Amino acid sequence: MADYYKILGIGKTASKDEIKRAYRKLAHEHHPDKGGGIAAKFKEVNEAYEVLSDDQKRGQYDKFGSAFAGGSGGQGAGGFGGFNGFSDFARGFDFSGFGSGGGDFSDIFSDLFGGGKRQTRDHRGVDLEMSLAIEFLEGVFGADKEISIEKKDACQICKGHGAEAGSQVITCPKCHGQGQIITHRKTILGNIQAAHTCDRCEGTGKIPEKACRECGGSGMKRQHKKIKITIPAGIASGQRIRISGEGEMGYRGSRPGDLYINIMIKDHTEFIRQGFDIHTEIPISFYGAALGTNTEVSTVDGPVELKIPAGTQSGKVLRLRGRGVPHLEGSGRGDQLVTVRVVTPQKLTRKEKELLKSLAEESGETVNIDKGLWDKIKDKF
């Protein structure tokens, strides 16, 4: 029997959330309706998830190993896929306490494999995942968007019920509405009862009296759909938005999957985001940095005035509090951090050079003025 943990690519100590994430990824990858999707692999992944996502089935699978077949494959839920006799089964079961008055083996198997209880398949639709690129400011302040997606959705003719107009959805005549077929088999251990998912109704217990001509009775059809979504303020690249019920529709009107949207935020020409803070740079003249000045700075809220203290060095970071990104699902905002870049003048007049030289000498510093060609010629006469 296949190793369900290996199929999903997880360890035996994986949590329910880890199991669900692994299933969603593989189901999306191997879905038969996708290019390159493999139906057999998709079925295998679903079977593994059906067992490992159910605490009771997982416990039995972990305890009995290959003697347990709790998925939809093999002989169905409660079947004996890979059973090779009593010795194989006995290795995974503690028979202490059985003997006199402890019950017989048929009671054990009745408890383990359903005991006639209805165990129908979960026909929940497949979760979908897509990426969405948004503008920088949309990530900061949020936005309402409309996306278009192609997916299996409710058939427009039968409205998801699978029955042709004028006909009804009736009880499955093969399983009589139970969703499964119960079989009994005599073995050396006693009577063994096994439950198989009904292949006529796919475990739903209902079938259309006359199948819808548009969807063939499945109740769903691949089509384009436009969905309005809200981008929350403060969302960052790599985060996901979950749209409940907007995945693919489940079989014959059963609950749909969810849609997960991976957000990618485009770069901005002026702003760089780090967490909830925004970083920018501004150029300041040599004179403004030395003497101090006020300058206009761009923010996500619009231009604001920033005071540059006298003696500001190039690379100094000044903080504009509350001008950053709103905290996602919280109150307050980050800050805007402004890095000052002092621009050294490249072209100076003779007078400017003399004044700067005088200023340097006043500070006790000796400098040599790099004279131009015309100044050198004049000095010779």
Summary of the structure (lengths in Angstrom):
residues: 381
radius of gyration: 35.7
end to end distance: 103.8
largest distance: 129.8
contacts: 1089
relative contact order: 0.10
helix: 25%
strand: 28%
